[in-house]
Structures are given as C-alpha cells and as structure tokens.
Amino acid sequence: MKIGINVLNYGEGTTPESIETWVRGAEELGYHLAMISDHVTLPPEVAGAFPPPFYDPFTTLAWLAGRTSTIELGTTVVVLPYRHPLQTARVTANLDRFSGGRLVFGVGLGWSRQEYAALGVDYASRGRITDEYLACIKEHWTQPVLSFQGEHVACTDITTGPGPVRDPHPPVWVGGLSDAALRRAGRFGDAWHPYTLGADAIRERLPVLEAAAEATGRPTPAVTPRIALHLTERPVESESRLPGHGTVGQVRADLEALAELGVPYVVLDTFLSSYAGPVPPEESPRHDLTQLETAAERILDLPGETLR
C-alpha cells in the first residue's frame, strides 16, 4: 500500500516556496504521491472554503515535476467540465512526459453552482459532460489521430503530441461518493477515489462499483481513498471521528483496515486548519510535515509499502 499526501495549494501564506517545502519534504521522507486540488475561479461560496490565492493544479504540477525526482504527482481532483477535454488531454500528456511518467489524473465534477456560472458551463449537465470528456481524453491519449463525436465535443482528424509516457495512459482516479460517481469509476476509472470514507463505509459501497464495472465488461477498479491525518495525544472518542483522526494507534488501525481491504494507495489530508481549528498560514507546512514525519516514524514503513 502506497501512501500519498494532499498538498495545500490555496490560502493566505501559500506560495511556491511553501508548496515546494511540502512536496520535497514528503519525497525525502519516502511518501509515494503528492496531490493538489482544483478551482478555476473563486466566487463567494468557493472562496469561503478555499480562500485565495489558489494555484492552478496543472501549472503547479509541471513546476513540481522539475523539482522532484521520484514522488508521483496528481490531482485530487480536477473538475473536468471546467476545461475543454482536448486541452486537458494535451496538458496531462505533457505533464506525464515532463515528470517521466509520474502523473496520476484524479477527476471529479465539482459542487459550486457559482463557479459553473462564472465559467459558462451548465451545472445541470455536469455529469454527462464529465462522462463525455473522460471518454474523449482517454481516446486522445491513445489514438494518433482522433475523431470524436459527442453532445458537448466533436472533432475530426485531430492530432497532437506527444502522448503520455504511461502505458496505456496515466491512471484515472474518479472522485465522488454518489452512485453516479461509482458508476463513472466503474466505466472509466482505474480507481475510485473517495474522500473521508473508512474501510467499513467503502466496503458497503463496493457492490455498486463492482456492478458498474461488470456492466461495461471492465475489471473492478481499485479503491484509492483520501482520508484525514491528524494525530492526537489522546484518543478521539466521538462517534463522528474521521478516519485518520486520533492517536497513533487509532490511525494505524484505520490504515490496517484499508490495507486488509486491498487498497493500493491512501492519500493523507494533513491540513490542520481542516481538522483542528485555524493554524497560521506560515506555520502550516511545518506543522503538516511534522505530522508526516511522525506517521513515517511510528506508523508507516514507506520503503516497504506497508505498516510498521
């Protein structure tokens, strides 16, 4: 089981230097994957949760590709309807090239009606758009010359390059918790990428994922959850405790349960401001790296891709 981290790419105090500190620190500790999130515009309902500045995921990952050497780089998640799929396919193929085949392409459909309106994209059609764009992108990655006909995109004899390094393409992780998201993962994804779900909750949803994959003649995708990492000195006894939130023993138990489920990756969300109240922005990378250091020393055997 490989372990990734979610890197803060927004908010006051976030800078290229803070992002580099986070990712290079994680790479030096032996973490396997660094992922960042996506918004294109910040209307009021977005800025309240994701304050500016907000660094673009593709630009940031391209920059990080030149400042790292082994850690995989990914998105958790790109909001697919916000950008034309041919452009997204080209940018991601380039990113996979520049990083030496280290890109993980996490996708979702977003939640902000205001952001959809600002970008002129129909919010009600976001599911259909996402499905169509995924099909288009995957074909673009693998076809030297692409002809694609859909409701929202159509092209004939389109070619570009270079293609991605990974064979047949970068892994596609489909985010979301709804049945529609699970069906999308079953149809298009290499993995289902849920957020905040522990092993029991994931197990309950697996029949939907398995049925969706079977209906399209594909193997069942892997499950690559993103959970909290907030270590505490005392046990968290609340019934609403998030997976990954608690003592070293509690977090180890959460990860053991996921390992028993056979998940190949877990992404840790270390933002203390999300789980433990506000943290001064300038202190966030140091606080979060301390959490990652503790996890690496007491919970994770990162070189062995297992638990201590």
C-alpha beads as a LAMMPS data file, in Angstrom:
LAMMPS data file: protein, C-alpha beads

308 atoms
307 bonds

1 atom types
1 bond types

-500.0 500.0 xlo xhi
-500.0 500.0 ylo yhi
-500.0 500.0 zlo zhi

Masses

1 110.0

Atoms # bond

1 1 1 0.000 0.000 0.000
2 1 1 1.494 3.309 -1.128
3 1 1 0.863 6.499 0.830
4 1 1 0.274 9.904 -0.711
5 1 1 -0.337 13.365 0.660
6 1 1 -2.700 16.181 -0.267
7 1 1 -0.749 19.438 -0.550
8 1 1 -2.197 22.848 0.313
9 1 1 -2.214 24.939 -2.881
10 1 1 -4.508 27.742 -1.713
11 1 1 -4.996 30.263 1.075
12 1 1 -3.113 33.143 2.624
13 1 1 0.540 32.318 3.068
14 1 1 0.583 29.682 0.326
15 1 1 3.481 30.379 -2.009
16 1 1 5.620 28.441 -4.473
17 1 1 8.122 28.081 -1.633
18 1 1 5.561 26.593 0.777
19 1 1 4.328 24.140 -1.860
20 1 1 7.891 23.080 -2.689
21 1 1 8.720 22.674 1.009
22 1 1 5.738 20.387 1.438
23 1 1 6.351 18.197 -1.601
24 1 1 10.127 17.925 -1.346
25 1 1 9.790 17.183 2.366
26 1 1 7.310 14.404 1.638
27 1 1 9.566 12.986 -1.075
28 1 1 12.567 12.970 1.272
29 1 1 10.504 11.100 3.870
30 1 1 9.646 8.471 1.259
31 1 1 6.000 9.257 0.560
32 1 1 4.886 7.965 -2.789
33 1 1 2.454 10.563 -4.162
34 1 1 1.694 14.281 -3.804
35 1 1 -1.689 15.583 -4.983
36 1 1 -3.282 19.017 -5.220
37 1 1 -6.818 20.290 -5.709
38 1 1 -8.570 22.404 -8.325
39 1 1 -10.667 25.531 -8.701
40 1 1 -10.560 27.904 -11.655
41 1 1 -12.489 30.833 -10.174
42 1 1 -13.256 31.744 -6.576
43 1 1 -16.819 33.070 -6.269
44 1 1 -18.058 33.711 -2.720
45 1 1 -19.218 30.159 -1.984
46 1 1 -15.823 28.793 -3.082
47 1 1 -13.633 31.471 -1.502
48 1 1 -15.269 30.846 1.869
49 1 1 -13.823 27.334 1.957
50 1 1 -10.853 27.758 -0.389
51 1 1 -9.533 31.312 0.044
52 1 1 -7.202 32.944 -2.473
53 1 1 -4.604 32.707 -3.761
54 1 1 -5.387 29.404 -5.464
55 1 1 -2.571 27.895 -7.518
56 1 1 -3.571 26.125 -10.737
57 1 1 -3.027 22.352 -10.478
58 1 1 -1.535 21.778 -13.925
59 1 1 0.897 24.692 -13.775
60 1 1 1.903 23.758 -10.239
61 1 1 2.444 20.087 -11.053
62 1 1 4.534 20.947 -14.111
63 1 1 6.698 23.172 -11.913
64 1 1 6.969 20.442 -9.263
65 1 1 7.966 17.878 -11.888
66 1 1 11.250 19.766 -12.297
67 1 1 11.834 19.997 -8.547
68 1 1 11.227 16.351 -7.656
69 1 1 12.502 13.054 -8.989
70 1 1 10.629 10.062 -7.577
71 1 1 7.342 11.108 -5.993
72 1 1 4.241 10.712 -8.162
73 1 1 2.249 13.883 -8.822
74 1 1 -1.516 14.069 -9.135
75 1 1 -4.809 15.891 -8.818
76 1 1 -7.416 15.365 -6.131
77 1 1 -9.389 16.267 -8.117
78 1 1 -9.513 18.224 -11.390
79 1 1 -13.065 19.463 -12.047
80 1 1 -13.334 18.043 -15.535
81 1 1 -16.161 20.152 -17.059
82 1 1 -14.265 23.403 -16.476
83 1 1 -11.810 22.895 -19.377
84 1 1 -12.058 21.666 -22.963
85 1 1 -11.161 17.947 -22.983
86 1 1 -8.708 18.210 -25.886
87 1 1 -6.737 20.835 -23.977
88 1 1 -6.892 18.762 -20.784
89 1 1 -5.721 15.664 -22.655
90 1 1 -2.796 17.550 -24.158
91 1 1 -1.742 19.229 -20.908
92 1 1 -1.884 15.982 -18.934
93 1 1 0.045 14.057 -21.592
94 1 1 2.711 16.773 -21.493
95 1 1 2.757 16.614 -17.689
96 1 1 3.248 12.863 -17.786
97 1 1 6.170 13.418 -20.174
98 1 1 7.805 16.167 -18.141
99 1 1 7.537 14.110 -14.953
100 1 1 8.871 10.910 -16.507
101 1 1 5.552 9.075 -16.225
102 1 1 4.647 10.160 -12.681
103 1 1 1.186 11.680 -13.265
104 1 1 -1.964 10.409 -11.526
105 1 1 -5.078 12.008 -13.020
106 1 1 -7.782 12.407 -10.375
107 1 1 -11.062 13.805 -11.721
108 1 1 -14.449 14.899 -10.417
109 1 1 -17.348 17.124 -11.348
110 1 1 -17.309 19.770 -8.597
111 1 1 -20.047 21.270 -6.479
112 1 1 -20.143 25.064 -6.906
113 1 1 -23.055 26.415 -8.943
114 1 1 -21.466 29.871 -8.789
115 1 1 -18.210 28.612 -10.284
116 1 1 -20.036 26.802 -13.084
117 1 1 -21.958 30.001 -13.816
118 1 1 -18.787 32.089 -13.857
119 1 1 -17.260 29.719 -16.417
120 1 1 -20.407 29.494 -18.539
121 1 1 -20.819 25.743 -18.062
122 1 1 -24.224 24.163 -17.453
123 1 1 -24.285 22.888 -13.864
124 1 1 -27.222 20.553 -14.511
125 1 1 -25.269 18.799 -17.290
126 1 1 -22.043 18.348 -15.344
127 1 1 -22.385 14.569 -15.003
128 1 1 -22.964 13.990 -18.719
129 1 1 -20.171 16.426 -19.578
130 1 1 -17.752 14.623 -17.262
131 1 1 -18.537 11.233 -18.776
132 1 1 -18.122 12.532 -22.310
133 1 1 -14.914 14.405 -21.520
134 1 1 -13.405 11.334 -19.858
135 1 1 -14.125 9.239 -22.930
136 1 1 -12.627 11.913 -25.179
137 1 1 -9.482 12.356 -23.059
138 1 1 -8.774 8.627 -22.827
139 1 1 -9.133 8.246 -26.586
140 1 1 -6.962 11.303 -27.224
141 1 1 -4.202 9.833 -25.054
142 1 1 -4.081 6.590 -27.034
143 1 1 -5.065 7.495 -30.635
144 1 1 -2.510 9.091 -33.000
145 1 1 -5.419 10.675 -34.889
146 1 1 -8.671 11.309 -33.049
147 1 1 -12.200 11.631 -34.393
148 1 1 -14.756 12.014 -31.608
149 1 1 -18.442 12.814 -31.747
150 1 1 -20.426 13.698 -28.630
151 1 1 -23.069 16.039 -27.321
152 1 1 -20.582 18.548 -25.931
153 1 1 -17.480 17.999 -28.075
154 1 1 -16.957 16.935 -31.659
155 1 1 -13.756 16.727 -33.683
156 1 1 -12.496 15.047 -36.831
157 1 1 -8.944 14.010 -37.673
158 1 1 -7.392 15.807 -34.705
159 1 1 -3.779 15.059 -33.918
160 1 1 -1.315 16.413 -31.373
161 1 1 1.582 15.168 -29.346
162 1 1 3.448 13.957 -27.543
163 1 1 1.396 11.237 -25.905
164 1 1 1.785 10.243 -22.278
165 1 1 4.627 8.046 -21.044
166 1 1 2.498 5.663 -19.017
167 1 1 1.086 2.703 -20.890
168 1 1 -1.679 2.918 -21.923
169 1 1 -2.123 6.287 -20.149
170 1 1 -1.862 7.944 -16.726
171 1 1 -4.077 6.234 -14.136
172 1 1 -7.517 7.817 -13.864
173 1 1 -8.907 8.162 -10.336
174 1 1 -12.582 9.088 -10.275
175 1 1 -13.684 11.017 -7.182
176 1 1 -17.125 11.344 -5.630
177 1 1 -19.381 9.493 -3.213
178 1 1 -22.649 9.196 -5.148
179 1 1 -23.845 6.144 -7.039
180 1 1 -23.288 8.140 -10.231
181 1 1 -19.644 8.660 -9.252
182 1 1 -19.240 4.937 -8.594
183 1 1 -20.772 4.125 -11.979
184 1 1 -18.413 6.622 -13.596
185 1 1 -15.447 4.987 -11.849
186 1 1 -16.635 1.565 -12.999
187 1 1 -16.940 2.749 -16.579
188 1 1 -13.847 4.934 -16.946
189 1 1 -11.615 4.715 -13.895
190 1 1 -8.541 2.811 -12.896
191 1 1 -9.575 3.640 -9.333
192 1 1 -12.426 5.050 -7.301
193 1 1 -11.095 7.916 -5.166
194 1 1 -13.492 8.577 -2.262
195 1 1 -12.952 11.243 0.372
196 1 1 -13.195 10.733 4.186
197 1 1 -14.506 7.159 3.985
198 1 1 -13.043 4.415 6.150
199 1 1 -12.857 0.721 5.341
200 1 1 -16.378 -0.175 6.528
201 1 1 -18.032 2.599 4.528
202 1 1 -16.015 1.690 1.435
203 1 1 -16.942 -1.984 1.778
204 1 1 -20.620 -1.067 1.833
205 1 1 -20.277 0.777 -1.490
206 1 1 -18.228 -1.835 -3.341
207 1 1 -21.233 -3.702 -4.830
208 1 1 -22.197 -0.549 -6.764
209 1 1 -18.662 -0.221 -8.116
210 1 1 -18.427 -3.893 -8.996
211 1 1 -21.784 -3.879 -10.779
212 1 1 -20.848 -0.791 -12.788
213 1 1 -17.589 -2.342 -13.942
214 1 1 -19.255 -5.651 -14.790
215 1 1 -21.905 -3.864 -16.854
216 1 1 -19.195 -2.368 -19.059
217 1 1 -17.045 -5.504 -19.246
218 1 1 -14.179 -3.963 -17.281
219 1 1 -12.353 -5.262 -14.202
220 1 1 -13.420 -3.647 -10.955
221 1 1 -11.324 -0.523 -10.370
222 1 1 -9.079 -0.236 -7.340
223 1 1 -10.088 1.954 -4.394
224 1 1 -7.713 4.795 -3.508
225 1 1 -9.241 6.726 -0.593
226 1 1 -8.244 10.133 0.726
227 1 1 -8.554 10.439 4.496
228 1 1 -7.522 12.825 7.241
229 1 1 -4.194 12.697 9.025
230 1 1 -4.483 14.470 12.335
231 1 1 -2.552 12.811 15.147
232 1 1 -3.591 13.484 18.743
233 1 1 -2.109 12.548 22.094
234 1 1 -5.421 11.312 23.465
235 1 1 -7.921 9.014 21.748
236 1 1 -10.720 10.662 19.799
237 1 1 -13.868 9.022 21.176
238 1 1 -16.508 10.840 19.147
239 1 1 -18.790 8.672 17.019
240 1 1 -18.205 11.157 14.207
241 1 1 -14.416 10.652 14.298
242 1 1 -12.949 10.875 10.819
243 1 1 -10.724 8.013 9.625
244 1 1 -7.141 9.106 10.200
245 1 1 -8.027 11.393 13.110
246 1 1 -6.787 10.255 16.511
247 1 1 -3.834 8.653 18.264
248 1 1 -1.072 6.719 16.525
249 1 1 -2.929 3.544 17.461
250 1 1 -6.244 4.756 16.080
251 1 1 -4.708 5.913 12.803
252 1 1 -2.743 2.670 12.445
253 1 1 -5.977 0.726 12.921
254 1 1 -7.685 2.826 10.243
255 1 1 -4.855 2.137 7.807
256 1 1 -4.715 -1.555 8.710
257 1 1 -8.404 -1.880 7.868
258 1 1 -7.814 -0.221 4.499
259 1 1 -4.813 -2.453 3.831
260 1 1 -6.941 -5.528 4.574
261 1 1 -9.404 -4.223 2.009
262 1 1 -6.600 -4.318 -0.559
263 1 1 -6.378 -0.613 -1.397
264 1 1 -3.169 0.161 -3.339
265 1 1 -2.938 3.833 -2.285
266 1 1 -4.151 6.002 0.590
267 1 1 -3.862 9.792 0.332
268 1 1 -3.478 11.651 3.636
269 1 1 -5.023 15.076 4.068
270 1 1 -2.881 16.824 6.672
271 1 1 -4.400 20.312 6.705
272 1 1 -4.635 21.168 10.373
273 1 1 -6.975 24.055 9.593
274 1 1 -9.463 21.489 8.283
275 1 1 -9.443 19.260 11.344
276 1 1 -8.112 21.118 14.370
277 1 1 -9.002 24.762 14.013
278 1 1 -7.083 27.613 12.385
279 1 1 -3.311 27.402 12.015
280 1 1 -1.247 30.454 10.987
281 1 1 -0.674 30.051 7.241
282 1 1 3.071 30.493 7.538
283 1 1 3.206 27.585 10.008
284 1 1 1.029 25.140 8.073
285 1 1 3.739 23.343 6.018
286 1 1 5.926 22.868 9.105
287 1 1 3.025 21.586 11.213
288 1 1 1.900 19.221 8.493
289 1 1 5.399 17.924 7.789
290 1 1 5.702 17.170 11.493
291 1 1 2.562 15.048 11.227
292 1 1 4.020 13.275 8.192
293 1 1 7.323 12.711 9.995
294 1 1 5.531 11.178 12.986
295 1 1 3.452 8.936 10.757
296 1 1 6.563 7.804 8.868
297 1 1 8.421 7.056 12.109
298 1 1 5.634 5.358 14.055
299 1 1 3.013 4.036 11.645
300 1 1 4.286 3.658 8.096
301 1 1 7.029 1.558 6.544
302 1 1 7.246 3.698 3.420
303 1 1 10.108 1.829 1.688
304 1 1 8.306 -1.466 2.266
305 1 1 4.919 -0.009 1.258
306 1 1 3.343 -1.428 4.403
307 1 1 2.679 -0.555 8.057
308 1 1 5.064 -0.849 10.971

Bonds

1 1 1 2
2 1 2 3
3 1 3 4
4 1 4 5
5 1 5 6
6 1 6 7
7 1 7 8
8 1 8 9
9 1 9 10
10 1 10 11
11 1 11 12
12 1 12 13
13 1 13 14
14 1 14 15
15 1 15 16
16 1 16 17
17 1 17 18
18 1 18 19
19 1 19 20
20 1 20 21
21 1 21 22
22 1 22 23
23 1 23 24
24 1 24 25
25 1 25 26
26 1 26 27
27 1 27 28
28 1 28 29
29 1 29 30
30 1 30 31
31 1 31 32
32 1 32 33
33 1 33 34
34 1 34 35
35 1 35 36
36 1 36 37
37 1 37 38
38 1 38 39
39 1 39 40
40 1 40 41
41 1 41 42
42 1 42 43
43 1 43 44
44 1 44 45
45 1 45 46
46 1 46 47
47 1 47 48
48 1 48 49
49 1 49 50
50 1 50 51
51 1 51 52
52 1 52 53
53 1 53 54
54 1 54 55
55 1 55 56
56 1 56 57
57 1 57 58
58 1 58 59
59 1 59 60
60 1 60 61
61 1 61 62
62 1 62 63
63 1 63 64
64 1 64 65
65 1 65 66
66 1 66 67
67 1 67 68
68 1 68 69
69 1 69 70
70 1 70 71
71 1 71 72
72 1 72 73
73 1 73 74
74 1 74 75
75 1 75 76
76 1 76 77
77 1 77 78
78 1 78 79
79 1 79 80
80 1 80 81
81 1 81 82
82 1 82 83
83 1 83 84
84 1 84 85
85 1 85 86
86 1 86 87
87 1 87 88
88 1 88 89
89 1 89 90
90 1 90 91
91 1 91 92
92 1 92 93
93 1 93 94
94 1 94 95
95 1 95 96
96 1 96 97
97 1 97 98
98 1 98 99
99 1 99 100
100 1 100 101
101 1 101 102
102 1 102 103
103 1 103 104
104 1 104 105
105 1 105 106
106 1 106 107
107 1 107 108
108 1 108 109
109 1 109 110
110 1 110 111
111 1 111 112
112 1 112 113
113 1 113 114
114 1 114 115
115 1 115 116
116 1 116 117
117 1 117 118
118 1 118 119
119 1 119 120
120 1 120 121
121 1 121 122
122 1 122 123
123 1 123 124
124 1 124 125
125 1 125 126
126 1 126 127
127 1 127 128
128 1 128 129
129 1 129 130
130 1 130 131
131 1 131 132
132 1 132 133
133 1 133 134
134 1 134 135
135 1 135 136
136 1 136 137
137 1 137 138
138 1 138 139
139 1 139 140
140 1 140 141
141 1 141 142
142 1 142 143
143 1 143 144
144 1 144 145
145 1 145 146
146 1 146 147
147 1 147 148
148 1 148 149
149 1 149 150
150 1 150 151
151 1 151 152
152 1 152 153
153 1 153 154
154 1 154 155
155 1 155 156
156 1 156 157
157 1 157 158
158 1 158 159
159 1 159 160
160 1 160 161
161 1 161 162
162 1 162 163
163 1 163 164
164 1 164 165
165 1 165 166
166 1 166 167
167 1 167 168
168 1 168 169
169 1 169 170
170 1 170 171
171 1 171 172
172 1 172 173
173 1 173 174
174 1 174 175
175 1 175 176
176 1 176 177
177 1 177 178
178 1 178 179
179 1 179 180
180 1 180 181
181 1 181 182
182 1 182 183
183 1 183 184
184 1 184 185
185 1 185 186
186 1 186 187
187 1 187 188
188 1 188 189
189 1 189 190
190 1 190 191
191 1 191 192
192 1 192 193
193 1 193 194
194 1 194 195
195 1 195 196
196 1 196 197
197 1 197 198
198 1 198 199
199 1 199 200
200 1 200 201
201 1 201 202
202 1 202 203
203 1 203 204
204 1 204 205
205 1 205 206
206 1 206 207
207 1 207 208
208 1 208 209
209 1 209 210
210 1 210 211
211 1 211 212
212 1 212 213
213 1 213 214
214 1 214 215
215 1 215 216
216 1 216 217
217 1 217 218
218 1 218 219
219 1 219 220
220 1 220 221
221 1 221 222
222 1 222 223
223 1 223 224
224 1 224 225
225 1 225 226
226 1 226 227
227 1 227 228
228 1 228 229
229 1 229 230
230 1 230 231
231 1 231 232
232 1 232 233
233 1 233 234
234 1 234 235
235 1 235 236
236 1 236 237
237 1 237 238
238 1 238 239
239 1 239 240
240 1 240 241
241 1 241 242
242 1 242 243
243 1 243 244
244 1 244 245
245 1 245 246
246 1 246 247
247 1 247 248
248 1 248 249
249 1 249 250
250 1 250 251
251 1 251 252
252 1 252 253
253 1 253 254
254 1 254 255
255 1 255 256
256 1 256 257
257 1 257 258
258 1 258 259
259 1 259 260
260 1 260 261
261 1 261 262
262 1 262 263
263 1 263 264
264 1 264 265
265 1 265 266
266 1 266 267
267 1 267 268
268 1 268 269
269 1 269 270
270 1 270 271
271 1 271 272
272 1 272 273
273 1 273 274
274 1 274 275
275 1 275 276
276 1 276 277
277 1 277 278
278 1 278 279
279 1 279 280
280 1 280 281
281 1 281 282
282 1 282 283
283 1 283 284
284 1 284 285
285 1 285 286
286 1 286 287
287 1 287 288
288 1 288 289
289 1 289 290
290 1 290 291
291 1 291 292
292 1 292 293
293 1 293 294
294 1 294 295
295 1 295 296
296 1 296 297
297 1 297 298
298 1 298 299
299 1 299 300
300 1 300 301
301 1 301 302
302 1 302 303
303 1 303 304
304 1 304 305
305 1 305 306
306 1 306 307
307 1 307 308
